[in-house]
Amino acid sequence: MENSKEEKGAIVELIKNGPARITGDFTIVGYESVKTEAYLCRCGGTKNAPFCDGSHLSQPAK
């Protein structure tokens, strides 16, 4: 018998010259208050690690 319940995981979208957007069913260890969406810094300039604070906007495009 097939399982009719579809399992859903996280979807990671890498935004050009920006953060990684994570949506879906996920947990960021130490940040359990994050529920269904998060933007994670990829430029290393955020003051709110691991989350994006828009610092990439003031940096040259990569």
N, C-alpha and C positions, 0 to 999 in steps of 0.2 A: 504494500500500500504506500502510495506516495504521500509525502508530507505536503499538505496544502498551504501551510504557513510559510510565506516567503521571508527569508532572513535578510535583514538590511544591515549594512555596515556603514562605515564612514566613507565620505567622498572628499577627496583632496583636490582642490583646484589651485594651480599655481598662477597667480595673477601677474601678468607681464610688468616688470619693474615695480612689483609690489609684494604684498604678503601672500602666504598660503592660506586659503579659505578652506575650513573643514566644516562639513555639515553632516548630519545624520546621527547615527548612534555611536558615540565615542566617549572616552574618558581621558582627561588630561590629569595624570597623577599629581596630586597636590592642589588641583584647581577643580574640585568636584562641583563647584557652583556653575561651571560651564555646562550648558544643557544640550543645545542642538546646533550651535554655530560658533565658530571662533576664527579669528584672523591672527595667524602667527607670523612674527617678524622673520624676514629672510635677509634683511640688510645689515643686521647687527647694531643698528643705531637706536633702537627703542630704549626708553627709560622705564618701560612697563613689561619687561621680559616675562614670559615668552611671547606676549601679545604685541601686535602692531600698534604703534601710536602715531603713525603717519610720518615718522622721521625720514622714510625713503623719499618723500616729496621734496626734501631739501638737499638730496644727494644726486650726483650725476647718474644718468641712466646707465645700466650695465648691459 
